[in-house]
Amino acid sequence: MKKVSIDVWIQLFGMLSVVAGLIFVGLQMMQTQRIALASQQQARAGILNDMVLGLTEADVDFQSIFWERNFQNSLSTEEVAYRNQIHIAWSLHENDFYQYTQGLMDEETWTAKLEGITLIYGYCDVREIYNRRAPIFAAPFRTIVESLPDECAN
């Protein structure tokens, strides 16, 4: 059996160190990309929320003008605020789901968020808001929501 010199072992160790370093850098880049995409998702949700809050301040119902193209609604200020807040809640929950699926939210927090989703999904008086928004939600999010108990099915 031939004896391997110490130089060969040092070179092998050096090459393995370089490979391990490259793998680590690659994993870091993947995580950075996930965080960047999650930040973009959150920024989009923030833009929508700001827009809806602006409409709320002007006493304009987002559901009526954007989704129904009804410019003659007769809702009270309180109804407008309530409906607009439901839109914001759906936007936040969709963003929370994305954060969770990207590994940026722990299980305990997601479980609490899911309780909030269950709560507003059970508000039958504003179920139409979910129904109108559902086609633009990601399919996995819709699957989660629509697997919840449906208090409005009656």
Secondary structure, 3 states (H helix, E strand, C coil): CCCCCHHHHHHHHHHHHHHHHHHHHHHHHHHHHHHHHHHHHHHHHHHHHHHHHHHHHCCCCHHHHHHCCCCCCCCCHHHHHHHHHHHHHHHHHHHHHHHHHCCCCCHHHHHHHHHHHHHHHCCHHHHHHHHHHHHHCCHHHHHHHHCCCCCCCC
